Amino acid sequence: MNTSSMSTCDIKIWCTWALAVTHEAGEYTEQKFNAEKTGGEPVIPSLNLDTDLVMACDHLADVLIKAYKNPIKMQIDIARYSKLISPKNTGHNEEKEEKLLERCPPGHEGTKLVDKPGTIIDASGTIIAWYLPDALTETTQVRNV
């Protein structure tokens, strides 16, 4: 079969119970986060989600809100920085790293210990990282015993 003439990629995903529940849990968590962020109406979870999963989603939304309300501002412009680096920057070429540091200083004074949920915000107000300690409950993590 010659696939070179195909202009689109047709990918089919089997809709399984686990995929459907995962999607509903994600939708619920997103809606709860947005409602908390904007002061919106309470969100009622789908009846397809069991109690443990709803509690895990509520916990995740709470951690996301704590992080969102705890921005750590840095004076780096991540868009400018990303235009200056390439996949060839491995961090091992000291001369290139010095030039990059001169053009884009790290934007912080010293070291800051982050011990609670937070977001790292660049100079333009863009969230460039989320720190979400303990966001996943034990019941949502797979254990290999």
C-alpha positions in Angstrom: 0.0 0.0 0.0 1.4 3.4 -1.0 0.9 5.8 1.9 2.9 8.6 0.3 -0.2 9.9 -1.5 -2.3 10.2 1.7 -2.7 13.8 2.7 -4.4 13.2 6.1 -3.7 10.8 9.0 -6.7 8.9 10.1 -6.2 7.7 13.7 -9.0 5.7 15.4 -9.0 5.4 19.2 -11.2 2.7 20.7 -13.5 4.4 23.2 -13.2 2.2 26.3 -14.8 2.6 29.7 -11.4 3.7 31.1 -10.9 6.3 28.4 -14.4 7.7 28.9 -14.1 7.9 32.7 -10.7 9.5 32.3 -12.1 12.1 30.0 -15.0 12.9 32.3 -12.7 13.2 35.3 -10.5 15.6 33.3 -13.5 17.6 32.3 -14.8 17.8 35.9 -11.4 18.8 37.2 -11.1 21.6 34.6 -14.6 22.9 35.3 -14.0 22.8 39.0 -10.7 24.7 38.6 -12.3 27.3 36.4 -15.2 27.8 38.7 -12.9 28.2 41.7 -10.6 30.6 39.7 -13.5 32.8 38.6 -15.8 32.5 41.5 -18.3 30.7 39.4 -21.1 28.3 40.4 -20.2 25.0 42.1 -19.7 22.1 39.7 -21.5 18.8 40.1 -19.6 15.7 39.1 -20.9 13.2 36.7 -22.7 10.2 38.2 -20.2 8.0 36.2 -17.4 9.1 38.5 -17.0 7.1 41.7 -16.5 8.8 45.1 -12.8 8.1 45.3 -12.2 9.6 41.9 -14.3 12.7 42.6 -12.3 13.2 45.8 -9.1 12.9 43.9 -10.3 15.3 41.2 -11.4 17.8 43.9 -7.9 17.5 45.6 -6.2 18.1 42.2 -8.3 21.1 41.5 -7.5 22.5 45.0 -3.8 22.1 44.4 -4.1 23.7 41.0 -5.9 26.7 42.6 -3.3 27.0 45.3 -0.5 27.0 42.6 -2.4 29.5 40.5 -2.8 31.9 43.5 0.9 31.6 44.3 2.8 33.1 41.3 6.6 33.3 41.4 7.6 36.1 39.0 10.9 36.0 37.1 12.3 38.6 34.8 13.1 36.2 32.0 11.2 36.5 28.7 10.6 32.9 27.8 9.6 33.6 24.2 12.8 35.5 23.5 14.9 32.8 25.3 13.3 30.0 23.2 14.2 31.8 20.0 17.9 31.9 21.1 18.3 28.3 21.9 18.3 25.3 19.6 18.3 21.5 20.0 22.1 21.7 19.6 22.3 23.5 23.0 23.2 20.6 25.3 24.4 22.7 28.2 27.9 21.3 27.9 29.5 24.1 25.7 30.6 26.6 28.3 31.2 29.4 25.7 27.7 29.1 24.2 26.2 28.9 27.7 28.0 32.1 28.7 26.8 34.0 25.7 23.2 32.7 26.3 23.4 33.9 29.9 24.6 37.3 28.8 21.7 37.7 26.4 19.1 36.1 28.7 20.0 36.3 32.4 18.1 33.8 34.5 15.9 36.6 36.0 16.2 35.7 39.6 18.3 36.7 42.6 19.9 33.7 44.1 18.0 30.5 44.9 14.4 30.4 46.1 13.1 27.4 47.9 9.6 26.5 46.7 7.8 24.3 49.2 4.1 24.8 48.3 2.2 24.8 45.1 3.0 27.6 42.7 3.4 28.8 39.2 6.5 30.3 37.6 5.6 33.4 35.6 7.9 35.1 33.1 8.2 38.8 32.4 5.2 38.8 30.1 2.9 37.1 32.6 3.1 33.7 30.8 3.0 30.7 33.1 6.1 28.7 32.2 5.9 26.0 34.9 3.6 24.6 37.5 4.9 23.2 40.8 2.2 20.8 42.1 3.5 18.8 45.1 1.2 16.0 46.2 -1.3 16.8 43.5 -2.0 13.1 42.8 -3.5 11.1 45.6 -2.3 7.6 46.4 -5.5 6.2 45.0 -4.8 7.7 41.6 -1.3 6.4 41.3 -0.5 3.0 40.0 1.6 0.9 42.4 3.8 -2.0 41.3 4.0 -4.3 44.3 
